[in-house]
């Protein structure tokens, strides 16, 4: 037999392990896709920490990689249909009823049904109706932590969509004589500078429903050493943050915030312990397990 292989032998070539490629869908006329910039950077750094080869670029699909698509709800039907079968959808939208607009889109519903999904919350994943999904914890990430200590001021900061509900809670806090700033549409260095100057970041639910905790709204300030004051949530995802966040009851939110800040020195001392507790939350093993499930899918498909 040519090449010296003996009759009956099976000569195989080990297929190379695909790298990962993370892309964010960023339409030119939609700046709010920047809201997931730190989540994309976190995925990139965390996959690297797991020993994975990974690249990142907006609005690109790498045919030789396993693509992870953020903001896939912004894709039109043609681009959605063209995604490779092994694409992972990183969902950053609320799927838990009462849901917002993402699941009203048949294009996005189809993507979530066809592809493996990575999400920040098990509550969201329950709504998918299939098991090809993994929770990605948004915990510590040394690569994203700034190298300098911040200098907190006196201002409480909220950033994000300012719904009437959120505005009412923020107004109630301000009525207690506390300085509160709310911003929407600020991203990148400008928003980061506000975080670094803030006394704390406030996290509020968009609606009265508390079934979904959004760690993407909390992990980044904590990474930068800024404490977070948040409404509680029944989402099991919130449990990991129990020692890392200052919780204020929804029914008495303004009163609880005022009590937390009545003694600034004590608040900052407790906040330092909370930031340290957050930095002890290592996501590597959980993210590596999610990667292993992706690799197992690939082996099963090839087999």
C-alpha contacts under 8 A as a table, 3 or more apart, distances in Angstrom:
res1	aa1	res2	aa2	distance
1	X	4	X	5.98
1	X	5	X	6.15
1	X	6	X	6.61
1	X	7	X	6.94
2	X	5	X	6.89
5	X	9	X	6.80
5	X	11	X	7.87
6	X	9	X	5.84
18	X	64	X	6.76
18	X	65	X	5.22
18	X	66	X	6.32
19	X	52	X	6.77
19	X	53	X	4.99
19	X	54	X	5.70
19	X	55	X	8.00
19	X	64	X	7.67
19	X	65	X	5.06
19	X	66	X	6.26
20	X	52	X	7.36
20	X	53	X	6.22
20	X	54	X	4.57
20	X	55	X	6.45
20	X	65	X	5.24
20	X	66	X	4.76
20	X	67	X	5.86
20	X	68	X	7.22
21	X	54	X	5.46
21	X	55	X	4.75
21	X	56	X	5.58
21	X	57	X	7.83
21	X	61	X	7.59
21	X	62	X	6.57
21	X	65	X	5.86
21	X	66	X	6.02
21	X	67	X	4.74
21	X	68	X	6.08
22	X	40	X	7.24
22	X	44	X	7.14
22	X	54	X	7.42
22	X	55	X	6.24
22	X	56	X	4.68
22	X	57	X	6.58
22	X	58	X	7.96
22	X	67	X	5.75
22	X	68	X	4.66
22	X	69	X	6.04
22	X	70	X	7.59
23	X	40	X	7.99
23	X	56	X	5.80
23	X	57	X	5.20
23	X	58	X	4.83
23	X	59	X	5.90
23	X	60	X	6.01
23	X	61	X	7.07
23	X	67	X	7.19
23	X	68	X	6.21
23	X	69	X	5.11
23	X	70	X	6.21
24	X	33	X	7.71
24	X	40	X	7.45
24	X	57	X	7.10
24	X	58	X	4.77
24	X	59	X	5.93
24	X	69	X	5.84
24	X	70	X	4.64
24	X	71	X	5.93
24	X	72	X	7.68
25	X	33	X	7.24
25	X	58	X	6.07
25	X	59	X	5.06
25	X	69	X	7.23
25	X	70	X	6.28
25	X	71	X	5.32
25	X	72	X	6.25
25	X	74	X	6.59
25	X	75	X	7.20
26	X	30	X	6.85
26	X	31	X	7.50
26	X	33	X	5.78
26	X	34	X	7.74
26	X	58	X	6.45
26	X	59	X	6.32
26	X	71	X	7.67
27	X	30	X	5.29
27	X	31	X	7.58
27	X	33	X	7.90
27	X	74	X	7.82
28	X	31	X	7.24
30	X	33	X	6.49
31	X	34	X	5.95
31	X	185	X	7.59
32	X	35	X	5.52
32	X	185	X	6.56
33	X	36	X	6.10
33	X	37	X	7.47
33	X	71	X	6.73
34	X	37	X	5.07
34	X	187	X	6.40
34	X	188	X	7.80
35	X	38	X	7.52
35	X	187	X	6.66
36	X	39	X	5.07
36	X	40	X	6.24
36	X	70	X	7.73
36	X	71	X	7.93
36	X	92	X	7.77
37	X	40	X	5.20
37	X	41	X	6.23
38	X	41	X	4.92
38	X	42	X	5.97
38	X	220	X	7.23
39	X	42	X	4.95
39	X	43	X	6.24
39	X	216	X	6.76
40	X	43	X	5.14
40	X	44	X	6.23
40	X	70	X	7.36
41	X	44	X	5.08
41	X	45	X	6.18
41	X	144	X	7.73
42	X	45	X	5.18
42	X	46	X	5.86
42	X	138	X	7.91
42	X	141	X	6.95
42	X	144	X	7.18
43	X	46	X	5.11
43	X	47	X	5.98
44	X	47	X	5.47
44	X	48	X	6.32
44	X	54	X	6.53
44	X	55	X	7.29
44	X	56	X	7.13
45	X	48	X	5.09
45	X	49	X	6.18
45	X	141	X	7.39
45	X	143	X	6.46
45	X	144	X	7.87
46	X	49	X	4.91
46	X	50	X	6.38
46	X	141	X	7.01
46	X	283	X	7.91
46	X	284	X	6.91
46	X	287	X	7.51
47	X	50	X	5.03
47	X	51	X	6.65
47	X	52	X	5.43
47	X	53	X	7.56
47	X	54	X	6.92
47	X	287	X	7.42
47	X	288	X	7.78
48	X	51	X	5.11
48	X	52	X	5.01
48	X	53	X	6.31
48	X	54	X	6.56
49	X	52	X	7.27
49	X	284	X	7.12
50	X	284	X	6.31
50	X	287	X	7.61
50	X	288	X	6.01
57	X	60	X	6.16
61	X	67	X	6.55
61	X	83	X	7.80
62	X	65	X	5.43
62	X	66	X	7.62
62	X	67	X	6.69
63	X	66	X	7.92
63	X	84	X	7.63
66	X	86	X	6.18
66	X	87	X	5.84
66	X	88	X	7.43
67	X	84	X	7.94
67	X	86	X	7.38
67	X	87	X	4.87
67	X	88	X	6.11
68	X	87	X	5.94
68	X	88	X	4.64
68	X	89	X	5.82
68	X	90	X	6.38
69	X	72	X	5.86
69	X	87	X	7.30
69	X	88	X	6.27
69	X	89	X	5.09
69	X	90	X	5.71
70	X	89	X	6.49
70	X	90	X	5.00
70	X	91	X	6.66
70	X	92	X	7.54
71	X	74	X	5.81
71	X	75	X	7.86
71	X	90	X	7.43
71	X	91	X	7.17
71	X	92	X	7.24
72	X	75	X	5.43
72	X	80	X	7.80
72	X	89	X	6.79
72	X	90	X	7.65
72	X	91	X	7.68
72	X	108	X	7.17
73	X	102	X	6.46
73	X	105	X	7.99
73	X	107	X	7.71
73	X	108	X	5.31
75	X	79	X	6.08
75	X	80	X	5.79
75	X	107	X	7.90
75	X	108	X	7.94
76	X	79	X	5.63
76	X	80	X	6.09
76	X	107	X	7.18
77	X	80	X	5.09
77	X	81	X	6.10
77	X	107	X	5.78
78	X	81	X	5.31
78	X	82	X	6.44
79	X	82	X	5.13
79	X	83	X	6.74
80	X	83	X	5.67
80	X	107	X	7.15
80	X	111	X	6.96
83	X	87	X	6.50
84	X	87	X	5.51
85	X	114	X	7.91
85	X	115	X	6.82
86	X	115	X	6.95
86	X	116	X	7.45
86	X	298	X	7.80
87	X	115	X	6.31
87	X	116	X	6.95
88	X	115	X	6.03
88	X	116	X	4.95
88	X	117	X	5.50
88	X	118	X	6.81
89	X	111	X	7.49
89	X	112	X	6.96
89	X	115	X	6.59
89	X	116	X	6.28
89	X	117	X	4.77
89	X	118	X	6.16
90	X	117	X	5.88
90	X	118	X	4.78
90	X	119	X	5.88
91	X	117	X	6.82
91	X	118	X	6.24
91	X	119	X	5.17
91	X	120	X	7.70
92	X	119	X	6.63
92	X	120	X	7.21
93	X	102	X	6.88
94	X	99	X	5.95
94	X	100	X	6.60
94	X	102	X	7.69
94	X	124	X	6.74
94	X	212	X	7.66
95	X	99	X	5.48
95	X	100	X	7.52
95	X	102	X	7.58
95	X	103	X	6.93
95	X	124	X	5.12
95	X	125	X	7.93
95	X	127	X	6.44
96	X	99	X	5.51
96	X	123	X	6.61
96	X	124	X	5.50
96	X	127	X	6.53
96	X	211	X	7.42
96	X	212	X	7.04
98	X	209	X	7.90
99	X	102	X	7.79
99	X	103	X	7.36
100	X	103	X	7.23
100	X	104	X	7.79
101	X	104	X	5.13
101	X	105	X	6.92
102	X	105	X	5.59
102	X	108	X	6.59
102	X	109	X	7.70
103	X	106	X	7.08
103	X	108	X	6.60
103	X	109	X	5.65
104	X	109	X	7.66
105	X	108	X	5.41
105	X	109	X	6.21
106	X	109	X	4.97
106	X	110	X	6.00
107	X	110	X	5.21
107	X	111	X	6.41
108	X	111	X	4.97
108	X	112	X	6.24
109	X	112	X	5.22
109	X	113	X	6.19
110	X	113	X	5.07
110	X	114	X	6.07
111	X	114	X	5.25
111	X	115	X	5.95
112	X	115	X	5.72
112	X	116	X	7.32
112	X	117	X	6.59
112	X	128	X	6.98
113	X	128	X	6.94
113	X	129	X	7.84
113	X	130	X	7.44
115	X	132	X	7.47
116	X	132	X	4.90
116	X	133	X	5.54
117	X	132	X	6.44
117	X	133	X	4.61
117	X	134	X	6.54
118	X	133	X	5.70
118	X	134	X	5.05
118	X	135	X	5.91
118	X	136	X	6.28
119	X	122	X	7.48
119	X	124	X	7.20
119	X	125	X	6.92
119	X	133	X	7.56
119	X	134	X	6.41
119	X	135	X	5.08
119	X	136	X	5.78
120	X	124	X	7.91
120	X	135	X	5.39
120	X	136	X	5.16
120	X	137	X	5.97
120	X	138	X	7.03
120	X	214	X	7.32
120	X	215	X	6.99
120	X	216	X	7.68
120	X	237	X	7.89
121	X	124	X	5.37
121	X	125	X	6.59
121	X	135	X	5.86
121	X	136	X	7.63
121	X	212	X	7.48
121	X	213	X	7.31
121	X	214	X	7.59
121	X	235	X	7.76
121	X	237	X	5.87
122	X	125	X	4.91
122	X	126	X	6.33
122	X	134	X	7.99
122	X	135	X	6.01
122	X	235	X	7.96
122	X	236	X	7.48
122	X	237	X	6.85
123	X	126	X	5.39
123	X	127	X	7.22
123	X	211	X	7.58
123	X	212	X	6.67
123	X	235	X	6.54
123	X	236	X	7.78
124	X	127	X	5.60
124	X	128	X	7.33
124	X	212	X	7.71
125	X	128	X	5.43
125	X	129	X	7.95
125	X	133	X	6.68
125	X	134	X	7.67
125	X	135	X	7.69
126	X	129	X	6.58
130	X	133	X	7.39
134	X	290	X	5.97
135	X	290	X	7.82
136	X	286	X	7.18
136	X	287	X	6.18
136	X	290	X	7.67
137	X	283	X	6.05
137	X	286	X	7.39
137	X	287	X	7.55
138	X	215	X	6.22
138	X	216	X	6.66
138	X	219	X	6.13
138	X	283	X	7.19
139	X	219	X	6.19
139	X	278	X	6.79
139	X	279	X	7.34
139	X	281	X	5.59
139	X	282	X	6.33
139	X	283	X	5.92
140	X	219	X	7.54
140	X	223	X	6.47
140	X	278	X	6.50
140	X	279	X	5.07
140	X	280	X	7.12
140	X	281	X	5.82
140	X	282	X	5.91
140	X	283	X	6.99
141	X	144	X	5.75
141	X	145	X	6.76
141	X	223	X	7.18
141	X	279	X	7.93
141	X	282	X	7.93
142	X	145	X	5.27
144	X	223	X	7.12
145	X	223	X	5.41
145	X	224	X	5.58
146	X	149	X	7.70
146	X	223	X	7.97
146	X	224	X	6.07
149	X	225	X	7.78
150	X	196	X	5.42
150	X	197	X	7.01
150	X	224	X	7.82
150	X	225	X	7.20
151	X	196	X	6.68
151	X	197	X	5.97
152	X	196	X	6.47
152	X	197	X	4.71
152	X	198	X	5.26
152	X	199	X	4.98
153	X	197	X	5.35
153	X	198	X	5.43
153	X	199	X	5.26
154	X	179	X	6.75
154	X	198	X	6.57
154	X	199	X	5.21
155	X	178	X	7.57
155	X	179	X	4.97
155	X	180	X	5.68
155	X	181	X	6.92
155	X	197	X	7.64
155	X	198	X	5.12
155	X	199	X	5.31
155	X	200	X	7.26
156	X	178	X	7.68
156	X	179	X	6.04
156	X	180	X	4.71
156	X	181	X	6.22
156	X	198	X	5.72
156	X	199	X	5.57
156	X	200	X	5.20
156	X	201	X	5.83
156	X	202	X	6.78
157	X	180	X	5.94
157	X	181	X	5.06
157	X	182	X	5.97
157	X	183	X	7.98
157	X	194	X	7.56
157	X	195	X	7.17
157	X	198	X	6.11
157	X	199	X	7.76
157	X	200	X	6.35
157	X	201	X	4.73
157	X	202	X	5.93
158	X	180	X	7.65
158	X	181	X	6.26
158	X	182	X	4.65
158	X	183	X	6.45
158	X	201	X	5.84
158	X	202	X	5.15
158	X	203	X	6.83
159	X	162	X	7.97
159	X	182	X	5.61
159	X	183	X	4.83
159	X	184	X	5.64
159	X	186	X	7.84
160	X	182	X	7.84
160	X	183	X	6.47
160	X	184	X	4.90
160	X	185	X	7.18
161	X	184	X	5.77
161	X	206	X	7.93
162	X	165	X	7.97
162	X	166	X	5.84
162	X	167	X	6.07
162	X	182	X	7.62
162	X	183	X	7.90
162	X	184	X	7.04
163	X	166	X	5.20
163	X	167	X	6.09
163	X	206	X	6.60
164	X	167	X	5.00
164	X	168	X	6.12
165	X	168	X	5.25
165	X	169	X	6.51
165	X	206	X	7.08
165	X	207	X	6.72
165	X	208	X	7.74
166	X	169	X	5.25
166	X	170	X	6.17
166	X	204	X	6.46
166	X	205	X	7.36
166	X	206	X	6.66
167	X	170	X	5.11
167	X	171	X	5.98
168	X	171	X	5.09
168	X	172	X	6.21
169	X	172	X	5.07
169	X	173	X	6.41
169	X	253	X	7.21
169	X	254	X	7.00
170	X	173	X	5.10
170	X	174	X	6.26
170	X	180	X	7.08
170	X	254	X	7.89
171	X	174	X	5.00
171	X	175	X	6.10
172	X	175	X	5.02
172	X	176	X	6.78
172	X	254	X	5.66
173	X	176	X	5.38
173	X	177	X	7.39
173	X	178	X	6.34
173	X	180	X	7.47
173	X	253	X	7.65
173	X	254	X	4.53
173	X	255	X	7.61
173	X	257	X	7.14
173	X	258	X	7.35
174	X	177	X	5.39
174	X	178	X	4.89
174	X	179	X	6.02
174	X	180	X	5.93
175	X	178	X	7.08
176	X	254	X	7.16
176	X	255	X	7.79
176	X	258	X	6.70
178	X	258	X	7.58
183	X	186	X	6.68
186	X	190	X	6.68
186	X	191	X	5.47
187	X	190	X	6.28
187	X	191	X	5.02
187	X	192	X	7.43
188	X	191	X	5.59
188	X	192	X	6.06
189	X	192	X	4.84
189	X	193	X	5.97
190	X	193	X	5.31
190	X	194	X	6.67
191	X	194	X	5.14
191	X	195	X	6.44
192	X	195	X	5.00
192	X	196	X	6.24
193	X	196	X	5.10
193	X	197	X	6.32
194	X	197	X	5.19
194	X	198	X	6.03
195	X	198	X	5.14
195	X	200	X	7.70
195	X	201	X	7.04
195	X	221	X	6.51
195	X	224	X	7.90
195	X	226	X	6.81
196	X	224	X	7.14
196	X	225	X	7.96
196	X	226	X	6.75
198	X	201	X	6.79
198	X	226	X	7.32
199	X	226	X	7.28
199	X	227	X	7.45
200	X	226	X	5.86
200	X	227	X	4.94
200	X	228	X	5.49
200	X	229	X	6.76
201	X	221	X	7.03
201	X	226	X	7.01
201	X	227	X	6.36
201	X	228	X	4.83
201	X	229	X	6.21
202	X	228	X	5.81
202	X	229	X	4.90
202	X	230	X	5.78
203	X	217	X	6.86
203	X	218	X	7.03
203	X	228	X	6.96
203	X	229	X	6.16
203	X	230	X	4.54
203	X	231	X	6.59
204	X	230	X	6.15
204	X	231	X	5.85
205	X	208	X	6.86
205	X	209	X	7.39
205	X	210	X	6.78
205	X	231	X	7.16
207	X	210	X	7.70
209	X	212	X	7.72
210	X	213	X	7.31
210	X	232	X	7.31
210	X	233	X	4.91
210	X	234	X	6.12
210	X	235	X	7.52
211	X	233	X	6.00
211	X	234	X	5.26
211	X	235	X	5.27
212	X	233	X	6.51
212	X	234	X	7.12
212	X	235	X	5.24
213	X	233	X	5.85
213	X	234	X	7.76
213	X	235	X	5.66
213	X	237	X	6.53
213	X	238	X	5.94
214	X	217	X	5.74
214	X	218	X	7.25
215	X	218	X	4.99
215	X	219	X	5.73
215	X	237	X	7.94
215	X	238	X	7.57
216	X	219	X	5.63
216	X	220	X	6.86
217	X	220	X	6.89
217	X	221	X	7.96
218	X	221	X	5.96
218	X	222	X	6.55
218	X	228	X	6.58
219	X	222	X	5.20
219	X	223	X	6.08
220	X	223	X	4.96
220	X	224	X	6.42
221	X	224	X	5.09
221	X	225	X	6.35
221	X	226	X	4.98
221	X	227	X	6.81
221	X	228	X	7.11
222	X	225	X	4.87
222	X	226	X	5.05
222	X	227	X	5.87
222	X	228	X	6.97
222	X	275	X	5.92
222	X	278	X	7.02
223	X	226	X	7.36
223	X	275	X	7.78
223	X	279	X	7.46
225	X	272	X	7.86
225	X	275	X	6.06
226	X	271	X	8.00
226	X	275	X	7.46
227	X	245	X	6.92
227	X	246	X	7.67
227	X	271	X	5.56
227	X	272	X	7.76
227	X	274	X	7.30
227	X	275	X	6.64
228	X	245	X	5.43
228	X	246	X	6.17
229	X	245	X	6.07
229	X	246	X	4.69
229	X	247	X	5.75
229	X	248	X	6.75
229	X	257	X	7.64
230	X	245	X	6.88
230	X	246	X	6.32
230	X	247	X	5.06
230	X	248	X	5.94
231	X	247	X	5.78
231	X	248	X	5.30
231	X	249	X	5.86
231	X	250	X	5.70
231	X	253	X	7.45
232	X	238	X	7.92
232	X	247	X	6.01
232	X	248	X	6.87
232	X	249	X	6.55
232	X	250	X	7.31
233	X	238	X	6.56
234	X	238	X	7.50
235	X	238	X	5.75
235	X	239	X	7.75
236	X	239	X	5.50
237	X	240	X	6.48
238	X	241	X	5.44
238	X	242	X	6.84
239	X	242	X	5.28
240	X	243	X	7.62
240	X	281	X	7.97
241	X	244	X	4.90
241	X	245	X	6.00
241	X	278	X	7.06
242	X	245	X	6.14
243	X	246	X	7.91
243	X	274	X	5.85
243	X	277	X	6.19
243	X	278	X	7.54
244	X	273	X	7.72
244	X	274	X	4.09
244	X	275	X	5.91
244	X	276	X	7.64
244	X	277	X	5.42
244	X	278	X	5.10
245	X	274	X	6.23
246	X	271	X	7.86
246	X	274	X	7.95
248	X	252	X	7.30
248	X	253	X	5.32
248	X	256	X	5.37
248	X	257	X	6.38
249	X	252	X	5.35
249	X	253	X	5.10
249	X	256	X	6.81
250	X	253	X	4.81
252	X	255	X	5.39
252	X	256	X	6.02
253	X	256	X	5.20
253	X	257	X	6.14
254	X	257	X	5.14
254	X	258	X	6.13
255	X	258	X	5.12
255	X	259	X	6.18
256	X	259	X	5.04
256	X	260	X	6.16
257	X	260	X	5.06
257	X	261	X	6.32
258	X	261	X	5.23
258	X	262	X	5.97
259	X	262	X	5.14
260	X	263	X	7.21
260	X	267	X	6.28
261	X	264	X	5.47
261	X	267	X	5.98
263	X	266	X	5.41
263	X	267	X	6.16
264	X	267	X	5.02
264	X	268	X	6.18
265	X	268	X	5.27
265	X	269	X	6.21
266	X	269	X	5.06
266	X	270	X	6.20
267	X	270	X	5.25
267	X	271	X	5.98
268	X	271	X	4.81
268	X	272	X	6.11
269	X	272	X	5.23
269	X	273	X	6.71
270	X	273	X	5.21
270	X	274	X	6.31
271	X	274	X	4.89
271	X	275	X	6.13
272	X	275	X	5.18
272	X	276	X	6.23
273	X	276	X	5.00
273	X	277	X	6.15
274	X	277	X	4.97
274	X	278	X	6.26
275	X	278	X	5.04
275	X	279	X	6.23
276	X	279	X	5.03
276	X	280	X	6.41
277	X	280	X	5.21
277	X	281	X	6.99
278	X	281	X	5.42
279	X	282	X	7.40
282	X	285	X	7.62
283	X	286	X	5.52
283	X	287	X	6.12
284	X	287	X	5.29
284	X	288	X	5.96
285	X	288	X	5.04
285	X	289	X	6.19
286	X	289	X	5.10
286	X	290	X	6.43
287	X	290	X	5.01
287	X	291	X	6.28
288	X	291	X	5.00
288	X	292	X	6.17
289	X	292	X	4.94
289	X	293	X	6.40
290	X	293	X	5.21
290	X	294	X	6.55
291	X	294	X	5.05
291	X	295	X	6.28
292	X	295	X	4.99
292	X	296	X	6.07
293	X	296	X	5.02
293	X	297	X	6.23
294	X	297	X	5.11
294	X	298	X	6.47
295	X	298	X	5.08
295	X	299	X	6.38
296	X	299	X	5.10
296	X	300	X	6.17
297	X	300	X	5.17
297	X	301	X	6.15
298	X	301	X	5.11
298	X	302	X	6.14
299	X	302	X	5.16
299	X	303	X	5.89
300	X	303	X	5.08
